[in-house]
Amino acid sequence: MPSIKKIIPRFPKQIGVITSKTGAALRDILTVLKRRFPSIPVFIYPVSVQGANAAPEIVRALDYANAYPECEVLNFGAWGWEFRRFMAL
C-alpha cells in the first residue's frame, strides 16, 4: 500500500499554524518561525485548544486548510496537551 504522506518542503512558501490566538504556544511558534524563516509568510488558523469547542474547531480548521491549501505545511500547537486528548479528533 503506497504511503499518503507528503514530503515536507525544506522551505515552504507559506506555513499554517493551528492554535489558540491568545496562547503562549502561538507566541513561541511565531518567535521560532521569525528567527528560522523570516521571509516565509505565516497563516494563523485560530481555534480553541481546550473545552467542549476545541475538537470541532480544530477539525474545521483542518478541513479549511485542506480545502484551501494556501499553506504547504501546517503546525498544530497546544502546549501541555497529552497525546490521548488528540485521539478524540
N, CA, C and O atoms as CSV, one atom per row, in Angstrom:
chain,resi,resn,atom,element,x,y,z
A,1,MET,N,N,0.845,-1.186,0.000
A,1,MET,CA,C,0.000,0.000,0.000
A,1,MET,C,C,0.888,1.246,0.000
A,1,MET,O,O,1.737,1.391,0.880
A,2,PRO,N,N,0.710,2.143,-0.962
A,2,PRO,CA,C,1.548,3.338,-1.021
A,2,PRO,C,C,1.223,4.290,0.128
A,2,PRO,O,O,0.091,4.360,0.606
A,3,SER,N,N,2.232,5.005,0.546
A,3,SER,CA,C,2.070,5.979,1.628
A,3,SER,C,C,1.329,7.212,1.114
A,3,SER,O,O,1.537,7.639,-0.022
A,4,ILE,N,N,0.477,7.775,1.945
A,4,ILE,CA,C,-0.224,9.011,1.571
A,4,ILE,C,C,0.483,10.235,2.145
A,4,ILE,O,O,0.043,11.367,1.945
A,5,LYS,N,N,1.578,10.001,2.858
A,5,LYS,CA,C,2.327,11.114,3.420
A,5,LYS,C,C,3.049,11.859,2.321
A,5,LYS,O,O,3.534,11.268,1.356
A,6,LYS,N,N,3.112,13.173,2.486
A,6,LYS,CA,C,3.832,14.002,1.527
A,6,LYS,C,C,5.167,14.400,2.131
A,6,LYS,O,O,5.311,14.465,3.352
A,7,ILE,N,N,6.122,14.660,1.291
A,7,ILE,CA,C,7.423,15.131,1.751
A,7,ILE,C,C,7.276,16.589,2.199
A,7,ILE,O,O,6.700,17.415,1.492
A,8,ILE,N,N,7.804,16.882,3.379
A,8,ILE,CA,C,7.747,18.251,3.897
A,8,ILE,C,C,8.797,19.073,3.172
A,8,ILE,O,O,9.973,18.707,3.169
A,9,PRO,N,N,8.390,20.189,2.551
A,9,PRO,CA,C,9.372,21.002,1.833
A,9,PRO,C,C,10.357,21.662,2.802
A,9,PRO,O,O,9.984,22.072,3.901
A,10,ARG,N,N,11.597,21.754,2.382
A,10,ARG,CA,C,12.628,22.386,3.226
A,10,ARG,C,C,12.312,23.854,3.480
A,10,ARG,O,O,12.495,24.343,4.595
A,11,PHE,N,N,11.843,24.555,2.466
A,11,PHE,CA,C,11.470,25.962,2.591
A,11,PHE,C,C,10.073,26.150,1.995
A,11,PHE,O,O,9.938,26.466,0.813
A,12,PRO,N,N,9.043,25.956,2.805
A,12,PRO,CA,C,7.677,26.098,2.288
A,12,PRO,C,C,7.387,27.536,1.877
A,12,PRO,O,O,8.003,28.475,2.380
A,13,LYS,N,N,6.441,27.693,0.956
A,13,LYS,CA,C,6.049,29.034,0.505
A,13,LYS,C,C,5.249,29.757,1.575
A,13,LYS,O,O,5.334,30.980,1.692
A,14,GLN,N,N,4.473,29.014,2.356
A,14,GLN,CA,C,3.681,29.589,3.445
A,14,GLN,C,C,3.446,28.506,4.485
A,14,GLN,O,O,3.257,27.336,4.152
A,15,ILE,N,N,3.462,28.914,5.759
A,15,ILE,CA,C,3.273,27.988,6.868
A,15,ILE,C,C,1.970,28.322,7.580
A,15,ILE,O,O,1.701,29.488,7.868
A,16,GLY,N,N,1.165,27.313,7.862
A,16,GLY,CA,C,-0.065,27.499,8.619
A,16,GLY,C,C,0.126,27.045,10.055
A,16,GLY,O,O,0.800,26.049,10.321
A,17,VAL,N,N,-0.472,27.784,10.975
A,17,VAL,CA,C,-0.393,27.447,12.395
A,17,VAL,C,C,-1.810,27.329,12.935
A,17,VAL,O,O,-2.587,28.281,12.869
A,18,ILE,N,N,-2.144,26.155,13.472
A,18,ILE,CA,C,-3.453,25.921,14.071
A,18,ILE,C,C,-3.265,25.902,15.581
A,18,ILE,O,O,-2.674,24.973,16.132
A,19,THR,N,N,-3.770,26.933,16.243
A,19,THR,CA,C,-3.634,27.034,17.696
A,19,THR,C,C,-4.503,28.175,18.212
A,19,THR,O,O,-5.154,28.873,17.434
A,20,SER,N,N,-4.508,28.356,19.507
A,20,SER,CA,C,-5.232,29.462,20.111
A,20,SER,C,C,-4.569,30.783,19.734
A,20,SER,O,O,-3.342,30.887,19.720
A,21,LYS,N,N,-5.378,31.783,19.431
A,21,LYS,CA,C,-4.796,33.076,19.057
A,21,LYS,C,C,-4.287,33.854,20.268
A,21,LYS,O,O,-3.626,34.880,20.110
A,22,THR,N,N,-4.584,33.380,21.460
A,22,THR,CA,C,-4.167,34.107,22.662
A,22,THR,C,C,-3.190,33.328,23.530
A,22,THR,O,O,-2.787,33.826,24.581
A,23,GLY,N,N,-2.800,32.140,23.131
A,23,GLY,CA,C,-1.966,31.305,23.990
A,23,GLY,C,C,-0.477,31.527,23.814
A,23,GLY,O,O,-0.025,32.149,22.852
A,24,ALA,N,N,0.264,31.006,24.760
A,24,ALA,CA,C,1.724,31.076,24.722
A,24,ALA,C,C,2.286,30.271,23.555
A,24,ALA,O,O,3.346,30.605,23.025
A,25,ALA,N,N,1.591,29.226,23.159
A,25,ALA,CA,C,2.067,28.394,22.049
A,25,ALA,C,C,2.237,29.223,20.783
A,25,ALA,O,O,3.239,29.078,20.083
A,26,LEU,N,N,1.279,30.087,20.479
A,26,LEU,CA,C,1.365,30.911,19.277
A,26,LEU,C,C,2.571,31.842,19.347
A,26,LEU,O,O,3.316,31.966,18.375
A,27,ARG,N,N,2.764,32.489,20.479
A,27,ARG,CA,C,3.922,33.384,20.624
A,27,ARG,C,C,5.223,32.618,20.423
A,27,ARG,O,O,6.126,33.095,19.736
A,28,ASP,N,N,5.322,31.431,21.021
A,28,ASP,CA,C,6.538,30.630,20.880
A,28,ASP,C,C,6.769,30.201,19.433
A,28,ASP,O,O,7.884,30.298,18.920
A,29,ILE,N,N,5.721,29.733,18.787
A,29,ILE,CA,C,5.835,29.282,17.396
A,29,ILE,C,C,6.251,30.433,16.492
A,29,ILE,O,O,7.147,30.276,15.662
A,30,LEU,N,N,5.607,31.594,16.644
A,30,LEU,CA,C,5.937,32.748,15.800
A,30,LEU,C,C,7.363,33.231,16.045
A,30,LEU,O,O,8.042,33.649,15.108
A,31,THR,N,N,7.820,33.180,17.289
A,31,THR,CA,C,9.193,33.586,17.605
A,31,THR,C,C,10.196,32.695,16.880
A,31,THR,O,O,11.161,33.184,16.292
A,32,VAL,N,N,9.962,31.385,16.926
A,32,VAL,CA,C,10.877,30.446,16.257
A,32,VAL,C,C,10.812,30.611,14.746
A,32,VAL,O,O,11.847,30.622,14.079
A,33,LEU,N,N,9.611,30.738,14.201
A,33,LEU,CA,C,9.487,30.897,12.750
A,33,LEU,C,C,10.142,32.182,12.268
A,33,LEU,O,O,10.773,32.195,11.212
A,34,LYS,N,N,10.001,33.253,13.023
A,34,LYS,CA,C,10.616,34.535,12.632
A,34,LYS,C,C,12.138,34.418,12.630
A,34,LYS,O,O,12.812,34.989,11.772
A,35,ARG,N,N,12.668,33.681,13.589
A,35,ARG,CA,C,14.119,33.504,13.680
A,35,ARG,C,C,14.635,32.579,12.567
A,35,ARG,O,O,15.662,32.862,11.949
A,36,ARG,N,N,13.929,31.488,12.318
A,36,ARG,CA,C,14.422,30.492,11.358
A,36,ARG,C,C,14.024,30.766,9.914
A,36,ARG,O,O,14.790,30.483,8.993
A,37,PHE,N,N,12.834,31.315,9.714
A,37,PHE,CA,C,12.313,31.533,8.363
A,37,PHE,C,C,11.682,32.928,8.262
A,37,PHE,O,O,10.471,33.034,8.070
A,38,PRO,N,N,12.466,33.984,8.387
A,38,PRO,CA,C,11.889,35.334,8.461
A,38,PRO,C,C,11.120,35.775,7.208
A,38,PRO,O,O,10.263,36.655,7.295
A,39,SER,N,N,11.409,35.184,6.059
A,39,SER,CA,C,10.745,35.626,4.832
A,39,SER,C,C,9.522,34.789,4.462
A,39,SER,O,O,8.839,35.106,3.488
A,40,ILE,N,N,9.232,33.733,5.215
A,40,ILE,CA,C,8.095,32.868,4.881
A,40,ILE,C,C,6.842,33.371,5.592
A,40,ILE,O,O,6.837,33.488,6.818
A,41,PRO,N,N,5.776,33.670,4.840
A,41,PRO,CA,C,4.527,34.117,5.466
A,41,PRO,C,C,3.904,33.026,6.337
A,41,PRO,O,O,4.032,31.835,6.057
A,42,VAL,N,N,3.231,33.460,7.393
A,42,VAL,CA,C,2.575,32.548,8.323
A,42,VAL,C,C,1.090,32.876,8.351
A,42,VAL,O,O,0.702,34.027,8.553
A,43,PHE,N,N,0.264,31.856,8.149
A,43,PHE,CA,C,-1.196,31.999,8.191
A,43,PHE,C,C,-1.682,31.343,9.469
A,43,PHE,O,O,-1.379,30.177,9.720
A,44,ILE,N,N,-2.430,32.076,10.280
A,44,ILE,CA,C,-2.888,31.549,11.564
A,44,ILE,C,C,-4.345,31.122,11.458
A,44,ILE,O,O,-5.206,31.892,11.033
A,45,TYR,N,N,-4.606,29.876,11.853
A,45,TYR,CA,C,-5.955,29.330,11.939
A,45,TYR,C,C,-6.314,29.316,13.426
A,45,TYR,O,O,-5.953,28.367,14.122
A,46,PRO,N,N,-7.011,30.336,13.937
A,46,PRO,CA,C,-7.290,30.389,15.374
A,46,PRO,C,C,-8.369,29.389,15.794
A,46,PRO,O,O,-9.426,29.299,15.171
A,47,VAL,N,N,-8.085,28.645,16.854
A,47,VAL,CA,C,-9.022,27.653,17.392
A,47,VAL,C,C,-8.928,27.652,18.915
A,47,VAL,O,O,-7.955,28.137,19.494
A,48,SER,N,N,-9.952,27.101,19.545
A,48,SER,CA,C,-9.863,26.805,20.968
A,48,SER,C,C,-9.035,25.538,21.111
A,48,SER,O,O,-9.149,24.628,20.290
A,49,VAL,N,N,-8.207,25.468,22.140
A,49,VAL,CA,C,-7.431,24.258,22.362
A,49,VAL,C,C,-7.847,23.562,23.657
A,49,VAL,O,O,-7.239,22.574,24.067
A,50,GLN,N,N,-8.882,24.086,24.287
A,50,GLN,CA,C,-9.428,23.489,25.499
A,50,GLN,C,C,-10.948,23.598,25.449
A,50,GLN,O,O,-11.503,24.435,24.736
A,51,GLY,N,N,-11.597,22.753,26.205
A,51,GLY,CA,C,-13.043,22.845,26.341
A,51,GLY,C,C,-13.810,22.108,25.267
A,51,GLY,O,O,-13.238,21.479,24.377
A,52,ALA,N,N,-15.129,22.207,25.379
A,52,ALA,CA,C,-16.033,21.466,24.501
A,52,ALA,C,C,-15.932,21.902,23.041
A,52,ALA,O,O,-16.190,21.098,22.145
A,53,ASN,N,N,-15.562,23.156,22.782
A,53,ASN,CA,C,-15.481,23.646,21.404
A,53,ASN,C,C,-14.174,23.297,20.709
A,53,ASN,O,O,-14.063,23.445,19.492
A,54,ALA,N,N,-13.187,22.835,21.464
A,54,ALA,CA,C,-11.858,22.625,20.891
A,54,ALA,C,C,-11.861,21.621,19.738
A,54,ALA,O,O,-11.397,21.941,18.643
A,55,ALA,N,N,-12.365,20.442,19.964
A,55,ALA,CA,C,-12.312,19.404,18.922
A,55,ALA,C,C,-13.013,19.832,17.633
A,55,ALA,O,O,-12.425,19.707,16.559
A,56,PRO,N,N,-14.268,20.340,17.703
A,56,PRO,CA,C,-14.908,20.741,16.439
A,56,PRO,C,C,-14.192,21.907,15.747
A,56,PRO,O,O,-14.145,21.962,14.518
A,57,GLU,N,N,-13.640,22.829,16.521
A,57,GLU,CA,C,-12.920,23.956,15.908
A,57,GLU,C,C,-11.642,23.483,15.230
A,57,GLU,O,O,-11.306,23.953,14.144
A,58,ILE,N,N,-10.936,22.565,15.857
A,58,ILE,CA,C,-9.706,22.034,15.260
A,58,ILE,C,C,-10.026,21.273,13.977
A,58,ILE,O,O,-9.325,21.415,12.975
A,59,VAL,N,N,-11.074,20.475,14.011
A,59,VAL,CA,C,-11.488,19.739,12.808
A,59,VAL,C,C,-11.860,20.712,11.694
A,59,VAL,O,O,-11.468,20.511,10.544
A,60,ARG,N,N,-12.614,21.767,12.018
A,60,ARG,CA,C,-12.977,22.773,10.999
A,60,ARG,C,C,-11.736,23.449,10.419
A,60,ARG,O,O,-11.658,23.678,9.212
A,61,ALA,N,N,-10.765,23.769,11.280
A,61,ALA,CA,C,-9.532,24.402,10.795
A,61,ALA,C,C,-8.779,23.467,9.853
A,61,ALA,O,O,-8.274,23.902,8.818
A,62,LEU,N,N,-8.703,22.192,10.205
A,62,LEU,CA,C,-8.040,21.219,9.327
A,62,LEU,C,C,-8.797,21.057,8.012
A,62,LEU,O,O,-8.182,20.981,6.949
A,63,ASP,N,N,-10.122,21.005,8.079
A,63,ASP,CA,C,-10.932,20.905,6.858
A,63,ASP,C,C,-10.715,22.128,5.972
A,63,ASP,O,O,-10.568,22.001,4.756
A,64,TYR,N,N,-10.694,23.315,6.583
A,64,TYR,CA,C,-10.474,24.549,5.817
A,64,TYR,C,C,-9.081,24.521,5.175
A,64,TYR,O,O,-8.928,24.831,3.994
A,65,ALA,N,N,-8.080,24.150,5.961
A,65,ALA,CA,C,-6.709,24.107,5.437
A,65,ALA,C,C,-6.589,23.131,4.273
A,65,ALA,O,O,-5.838,23.384,3.330
A,66,ASN,N,N,-7.314,22.029,4.326
A,66,ASN,CA,C,-7.291,21.065,3.222
A,66,ASN,C,C,-8.073,21.550,2.011
A,66,ASN,O,O,-7.695,21.266,0.874
A,67,ALA,N,N,-9.165,22.282,2.244
A,67,ALA,CA,C,-9.995,22.780,1.143
A,67,ALA,C,C,-9.339,23.961,0.421
A,67,ALA,O,O,-9.490,24.119,-0.791
A,68,TYR,N,N,-8.620,24.777,1.166
A,68,TYR,CA,C,-7.948,25.961,0.610
A,68,TYR,C,C,-6.475,25.877,0.977
A,68,TYR,O,O,-6.035,26.519,1.932
A,69,PRO,N,N,-5.707,25.089,0.225
A,69,PRO,CA,C,-4.327,24.790,0.619
A,69,PRO,C,C,-3.325,25.908,0.324
A,69,PRO,O,O,-2.388,25.722,-0.452
A,70,GLU,N,N,-3.530,27.077,0.954
A,70,GLU,CA,C,-2.551,28.132,0.742
A,70,GLU,C,C,-1.242,27.858,1.471
A,70,GLU,O,O,-0.217,28.464,1.158
A,71,CYS,N,N,-1.271,26.949,2.442
A,71,CYS,CA,C,-0.080,26.601,3.217
A,71,CYS,C,C,0.419,25.213,2.815
A,71,CYS,O,O,-0.359,24.269,2.676
A,72,GLU,N,N,1.719,25.116,2.633
A,72,GLU,CA,C,2.309,23.816,2.309
A,72,GLU,C,C,2.561,22.985,3.564
A,72,GLU,O,O,2.650,21.759,3.498
A,73,VAL,N,N,2.673,23.656,4.700
A,73,VAL,CA,C,2.972,22.998,5.963
A,73,VAL,C,C,2.023,23.528,7.028
A,73,VAL,O,O,1.770,24.731,7.093
A,74,LEU,N,N,1.501,22.642,7.856
A,74,LEU,CA,C,0.658,23.041,8.989
A,74,LEU,C,C,1.336,22.637,10.287
A,74,LEU,O,O,1.890,21.544,10.406
A,75,ASN,N,N,1.282,23.535,11.250
A,75,ASN,CA,C,1.805,23.269,12.586
A,75,ASN,C,C,0.646,23.380,13.553
A,75,ASN,O,O,-0.066,24.384,13.567
A,76,PHE,N,N,0.454,22.351,14.361
A,76,PHE,CA,C,-0.575,22.419,15.384
A,76,PHE,C,C,0.112,22.618,16.717
A,76,PHE,O,O,0.952,21.812,17.117
A,77,GLY,N,N,-0.243,23.696,17.409
A,77,GLY,CA,C,0.416,23.999,18.672
A,77,GLY,C,C,-0.560,24.097,19.824
A,77,GLY,O,O,-1.487,24.907,19.807
A,78,ALA,N,N,-0.340,23.264,20.823
A,78,ALA,CA,C,-1.103,23.330,22.067
A,78,ALA,C,C,-0.206,22.781,23.158
A,78,ALA,O,O,-0.174,21.572,23.390
A,79,TRP,N,N,0.504,23.638,23.810
A,79,TRP,CA,C,1.469,23.212,24.824
A,79,TRP,C,C,0.742,22.571,25.993
A,79,TRP,O,O,-0.330,23.020,26.398
A,80,GLY,N,N,1.331,21.531,26.520
A,80,GLY,CA,C,0.800,20.882,27.705
A,80,GLY,C,C,-0.260,19.825,27.442
A,80,GLY,O,O,-0.756,19.208,28.384
A,81,TRP,N,N,-0.612,19.607,26.203
A,81,TRP,CA,C,-1.626,18.595,25.910
A,81,TRP,C,C,-1.033,17.209,26.019
A,81,TRP,O,O,0.148,16.994,25.745
A,82,GLU,N,N,-1.856,16.288,26.417
A,82,GLU,CA,C,-1.463,14.890,26.422
A,82,GLU,C,C,-1.919,14.260,25.113
A,82,GLU,O,O,-2.935,14.661,24.546
A,83,PHE,N,N,-1.169,13.274,24.638
A,83,PHE,CA,C,-1.464,12.663,23.356
A,83,PHE,C,C,-2.884,12.109,23.290
A,83,PHE,O,O,-3.546,12.239,22.261
A,84,ARG,N,N,-3.358,11.498,24.364
A,84,ARG,CA,C,-4.684,10.857,24.287
A,84,ARG,C,C,-5.799,11.867,24.080
A,84,ARG,O,O,-6.885,11.487,23.641
A,85,ARG,N,N,-5.573,13.134,24.379
A,85,ARG,CA,C,-6.599,14.144,24.094
A,85,ARG,C,C,-6.824,14.287,22.595
A,85,ARG,O,O,-7.925,14.617,22.155
A,86,PHE,N,N,-5.771,14.034,21.807
A,86,PHE,CA,C,-5.898,14.138,20.361
A,86,PHE,C,C,-6.625,12.941,19.759
A,86,PHE,O,O,-7.133,13.023,18.641
A,87,MET,N,N,-6.676,11.856,20.474
A,87,MET,CA,C,-7.292,10.649,19.947
A,87,MET,C,C,-8.765,10.865,19.610
A,87,MET,O,O,-9.301,10.183,18.736
A,88,ALA,N,N,-9.428,11.805,20.290
A,88,ALA,CA,C,-10.834,12.083,20.013
A,88,ALA,C,C,-11.023,12.796,18.696
A,88,ALA,O,O,-12.119,12.781,18.135
A,89,LEU,N,N,-9.968,13.423,18.188
A,89,LEU,CA,C,-10.089,14.151,16.931
A,89,LEU,C,C,-10.110,13.158,15.783
A,89,LEU,O,O,-10.207,13.558,14.622
